[in-house]
Amino acid sequence: MKTRRRKLIRRRVLVHIANRIAIHLTRSTPQPNHPEDPVLFPLLKLVLVSSSMIALGGASVLLGGASVAHAQDDTGNFIVGDIGAPPNTDSESVPGLRMHQPQYSGTGCPSGTASAILSPDGRTLSVLFDSYVAEAGNHVGTLRDAKGCQVNIPFSVPAGYTVQVVKMDYRGFTSLPSGSRSTFGAGFRFLEISGRETGARRVLRSNVMLGPKTENFTLTSLIPAASFSPCGQDFVLAAESHLNVQSNRTGEQAVSTVDSLDAVQTPVVYSLRWTRCEAGRTPGRVEPVRPVRPTPPTRPVRPTPPRFGR
């Protein structure tokens, strides 16, 4: 019992310290174009807390703190490396499916530097970046740099169909000297065309890279069947990401990018799985169960007293 109590106290202390470090980093780190954006800011905090927990050696506590993200969010870590083909070979063909012009905002995707492409079968959504680079060091006059990007992609969907993102792939390059680090976070959620919440869970993933390291990287995550678009309704896929780089004490160059240096592989790939659905019912969404009111016990019938003639 005492050991369990000590672990609980240690966990709380680590989360408190991580939150204090995250607050300090948030104040001293350059913010994206729209830091007040309710979609992007929780991801920024997730990335900063992830970085601070790694520094403390308590990464296992990272996603247990309620202060990192909302309790209903699906949070986790990226897997380093490609884990193979996405589980969407059974995706339905959707007649009349259309992807409209995406909207981009953030320092990681200035106007004209990003684009999105949907494959003809609707199974692969690719996003390309030309200027998603975070760089820090004495040569650029800052020891920290942060870039973020928000991509809102509208879809027109015929009645009877819904979609889920089953896999996310992010590719890039990082060059980090000893004592430096780079943190990356990405995720998505489904919104109505009006911008309102749909009730689907927001998905957030993060990763921390520590120097010394110079390499291309691939970050992957399989998404459980818990987040679907509204059945038979037009929607917006709101994809978010944030890249943070911190140099070492001597100010050596540290850089990370989200792109594909060989121009063969797409930097960002969202694998989609389309399924049929019934109107008013979205797969994977848990409908609230209304409590059944117990039937009150029947009252005993009082016997009618006999009447006696006068």
VENCORZI-V950719 format. One record per pair of residues at least 12 apart in sequence whose ideal C-beta (glycine too) atoms are under 10 Angstrom apart, sorted by the first residue. I is the first residue (numbers start at 0). J is the second residue. Records with the same first field share a line. If there is no record, write none. Layout:
I=J, J
This chain:
9=57, 60
10=57, 59, 60, 63, 64
11=60, 64
12=55, 57, 60
13=51, 52, 55, 56, 57, 58, 59, 60, 61, 63, 64
14=48, 52, 55, 57, 60, 61, 63, 64, 65, 66, 67
15=64, 66
16=51, 52, 54, 55, 57
17=47, 48, 49, 50, 51, 52, 53, 54, 55, 57, 58, 60, 61, 64, 66, 67
18=44, 47, 48, 51, 64, 66, 67
19=51
20=47, 48, 50, 51, 52, 54, 55
21=43, 44, 45, 46, 47, 48, 49, 50, 51, 52, 64, 66, 67
22=44, 47, 48, 51
23=47, 51
24=43, 44, 46, 47, 48, 50, 51, 143, 145, 182, 243, 245
25=40, 43, 44, 47, 48, 145
27=141, 142, 143, 245
28=43, 46, 47, 141, 143, 144, 145, 243, 244, 245
29=106, 133, 135, 141, 143, 144, 145, 146, 147, 243
30=43, 106, 145, 147
31=43, 104, 105, 106, 107, 108, 145, 146, 147, 148, 149, 239, 240, 241
32=104, 105, 106, 107, 108, 109, 147, 148, 149
33=104, 105, 106, 147, 149
34=147
36=104, 105, 147, 149, 237, 239
38=149, 151, 186, 187, 188, 190, 201, 237, 238, 239
39=104, 105, 147, 148, 149, 184, 186, 237, 239, 240, 241
40=147, 239, 241
41=67, 68, 69, 72, 74, 184, 186, 201, 203, 239
42=68, 72, 74, 147, 149, 184, 185, 186, 201, 203, 204, 205, 239, 240, 241
43=145, 147, 182, 184, 239, 241, 243
44=66, 67, 68, 184, 241
45=61, 62, 67, 68, 72, 74, 182, 184, 186, 203, 204, 205, 241
46=67, 145, 147, 181, 182, 183, 184, 185, 203, 205, 206, 207, 240, 241, 242, 243
47=67, 145, 182, 184, 205, 241, 243
48=60, 61, 62, 64, 66, 67, 68, 182, 184, 205
49=61, 62, 67, 74, 76, 182, 183, 184, 205, 206, 207, 243
50=180, 181, 182, 183, 184, 205, 207, 208, 209, 243, 245
51=182, 207
52=64, 67, 207
53=180, 182, 207, 208, 209
54=180, 207, 209, 245
58=76, 207
61=74, 75, 76, 205, 207
62=74, 75, 76, 203, 205
67=203, 205
68=186, 201, 203
69=200, 201, 203
71=198, 199, 200, 201
72=186, 188, 200, 201, 202, 203
73=186, 188, 199, 200, 201, 202, 203, 204, 220, 222, 223, 225, 226
74=184, 186, 200, 201, 202, 203, 204, 205
75=186, 202, 203, 204, 205, 220, 221, 222, 223
76=184, 204, 205, 206, 207, 218, 220
77=167, 168, 169, 183, 184, 185, 204, 205, 206, 207, 216, 217, 218, 219, 220
78=204, 206, 217, 218, 219, 220, 221
79=206, 208, 216, 217, 218, 219
80=216, 217, 218, 219
81=168, 170, 217, 218, 219, 264
82=166, 168, 217, 219, 220, 221
83=166, 219, 221
84=166, 270
85=122, 123, 164, 165, 166, 167, 168, 219, 221, 222, 268, 269, 270, 271, 272
86=165, 166, 221, 222, 224, 270, 272
87=120, 121, 122, 123, 162, 163, 164, 165, 166, 270, 271, 272, 273, 274
88=122, 272
89=272, 273, 274
90=120, 121, 122, 123, 162, 163, 165, 270, 271, 272, 273, 274
91=121, 122, 159, 160, 161, 162, 272, 273, 274, 275
92=120, 121, 122, 160, 273
93=120, 121, 154, 156, 157, 159, 160, 161, 162, 271, 273, 274, 275
94=157, 160
95=155, 156, 157, 158, 160
96=117, 120, 121, 154, 155, 156, 157, 160, 162, 271, 273
97=117, 121, 153, 154, 155, 156, 157, 233
98=115, 116, 117, 121, 124, 152, 153, 154, 155, 236
99=152, 153, 154, 155, 192, 233, 235
100=115, 151, 152, 153
101=113, 114, 115, 124, 126, 150, 151, 152, 153, 235, 236, 238
102=149, 150, 151, 152, 153, 235, 237
103=115, 126, 128, 148, 149, 150, 151, 152
104=147, 148, 149, 150, 151
105=131, 146, 147, 148, 149, 150, 239, 240, 241
106=130, 131, 132, 133, 144, 145, 146, 147, 148, 241, 242
107=128, 130, 131, 132, 133, 145, 146, 147, 148, 149, 150, 240, 241, 242, 256, 257
108=126, 127, 128, 129, 130, 131, 146, 147, 148, 149, 150, 240, 257
109=129, 130, 131, 146, 148
111=129, 130
112=127, 128, 129, 130, 131, 148
113=126, 127, 128, 129, 130, 131, 148, 150, 266, 267
114=126, 127, 128, 129, 150
115=127, 150, 152, 236, 238, 267, 269
116=265
117=152, 154, 269, 271
118=268, 270, 271
120=271, 273
121=154, 160, 162, 271, 272, 273
122=162, 165, 269, 270, 271, 272, 273
123=166, 168, 265, 268, 269, 270, 271
124=150, 152, 154, 162, 164, 236, 238, 265, 267, 268, 269, 270, 271
125=168, 264, 265, 266, 267, 268, 269
126=148, 150, 152, 169, 238, 240, 257, 265, 266, 267, 268, 269
127=257, 258, 259, 265, 266, 267
128=146, 148, 150, 171, 240, 256, 257, 258, 259, 266, 267
129=258, 266
130=146, 148, 256, 257, 258
131=146, 147, 148, 171, 240, 242, 255, 256, 257, 258, 266, 267
132=144, 146, 171, 172, 242, 244, 254, 255, 256, 257, 258
133=145, 146, 147, 173, 181, 182, 183, 241, 242, 243, 244, 245, 253, 254, 255, 256, 257
134=146, 174, 244, 246, 252, 253, 254, 255, 256
135=175, 179, 181, 243, 244, 245, 246, 247, 250, 251, 252, 253, 254, 255
136=176, 179, 244, 245, 246, 247, 249, 250, 251, 252, 253, 254
137=246, 249, 250, 251, 252
138=246, 250, 251, 252
139=246, 250, 252, 253, 254
140=250
141=244, 245, 246, 250
142=179, 244, 245, 246, 247, 248, 249, 250, 251, 253
143=243, 244, 245, 246, 253
144=181, 242, 243, 244, 245, 246, 253, 254, 255
145=182, 241, 242, 243, 244, 245
146=240, 241, 242, 243, 244, 255, 256, 257
147=184, 239, 240, 241, 242, 243
148=185, 238, 239, 240, 241, 242, 257, 267
149=237, 238, 239, 240, 241
150=187, 235, 236, 237, 238, 239, 240, 267
151=190, 194, 235, 236, 237, 238, 239
152=187, 234, 235, 236, 237, 238, 269
153=190, 192, 233, 234, 235, 236
154=189, 192, 228, 232, 233, 234, 235, 236, 271
155=192, 232, 233, 234
156=228, 229, 230, 231, 232, 233, 234, 273
157=231, 233
158=230, 231, 232, 276, 278
159=230, 231, 274, 275, 276, 277, 278
160=228, 230, 231, 232, 273, 274, 275, 276
161=189, 199, 227, 228, 229, 230, 231, 232, 234, 272, 273, 274, 275, 276, 277, 280, 281, 282, 283, 284
162=189, 226, 227, 228, 229, 234, 236, 271, 272, 273, 274, 276
163=189, 199, 222, 223, 224, 225, 226, 227, 228, 270, 271, 272, 273, 274, 281, 282, 283
164=186, 187, 188, 189, 202, 220, 222, 226, 227, 228, 236, 238, 269, 270, 271, 272
165=220, 221, 222, 223, 224, 269, 270, 271, 272
166=219, 220, 221, 222, 268, 269, 270, 271, 272
167=185, 186, 187, 202, 204, 218, 219, 220, 221, 222, 238, 240, 267, 268, 269, 270
168=217, 218, 219, 220, 264, 265, 266, 267, 268, 269, 270
169=183, 184, 185, 204, 206, 216, 217, 218, 219, 220, 240, 242, 257, 266, 267, 268
170=215, 216, 217, 218, 219, 256, 257, 258, 259, 260, 261, 264, 265, 266, 267, 268
171=183, 208, 214, 215, 216, 217, 218, 242, 255, 256, 257, 258, 259, 260, 266, 267
172=213, 214, 215, 216, 254, 255, 256, 257, 258, 259, 260, 266
173=208, 210, 212, 213, 214, 215, 216, 242, 244, 253, 254, 255, 256, 257
174=210, 211, 212, 213, 214, 244, 251, 252, 253, 254, 255, 256
175=208, 209, 210, 211, 212, 213, 214, 244, 245, 246, 247, 251, 252, 253, 254, 255
176=210, 211, 212, 213, 246, 247, 249, 250, 251, 252, 253
177=209, 210, 211, 212, 247, 249, 251
178=209, 210, 211, 245, 246, 247, 248, 249, 251, 253
179=208, 209, 210, 211, 212, 244, 245, 246, 247, 248, 249, 250, 251, 252, 253, 254, 255
180=207, 208, 209, 210, 212, 243, 244, 245, 246, 247, 253, 255
181=206, 207, 208, 209, 210, 212, 216, 242, 243, 244, 245, 253, 254, 255, 256
182=205, 206, 207, 208, 209, 241, 242, 243, 244, 245, 255
183=204, 205, 206, 207, 208, 216, 218, 240, 241, 242, 243, 244, 255, 257
184=203, 204, 205, 206, 207, 218, 239, 240, 241, 242, 243
185=202, 203, 204, 205, 206, 218, 220, 238, 239, 240, 241, 242, 257, 267
186=201, 202, 203, 204, 205, 220, 222, 237, 238, 239, 240, 241
187=199, 201, 202, 203, 204, 222, 226, 236, 237, 238, 239, 240, 269
188=200, 201, 202, 203, 226, 235, 236, 237, 238, 239
189=201, 202, 226, 227, 228, 229, 232, 234, 235, 236, 237, 281
190=228, 229, 234, 235, 236, 237
191=228, 229, 232, 233, 234, 235
192=229, 232, 233, 234, 235
193=233, 235
194=235, 237
195=235
197=226, 227, 228, 229, 232, 234, 235, 281, 284
198=226, 227, 229, 281, 284, 285, 286
199=225, 226, 227, 228, 229, 234, 281, 283, 284
200=222, 223, 225, 226, 227, 283, 284
201=226, 237, 239
202=220, 222, 223, 225, 226, 238, 239
203=220, 239
204=218, 219, 220, 222, 240
205=218, 220, 241
206=218, 220
207=243
208=244, 255
210=245, 246, 247, 251, 253
211=247, 251
212=253, 255
213=254
215=256, 258, 259, 260, 261, 264
216=255, 256, 257
217=264, 266
218=257, 267
219=268
221=270
222=269, 270, 272
223=283
224=272, 274, 282, 283
225=282, 283, 284, 285
226=281, 283, 284
227=272, 274, 276, 281, 282, 283, 284
228=271, 273, 276, 281
229=276, 278, 279, 281, 284
230=274, 275, 276, 277, 278, 279, 280, 281, 282, 284
231=275, 276, 277, 278, 279, 281
232=278, 281
236=269, 271
238=267, 269
240=257, 267
242=255, 256, 257
243=255
244=256
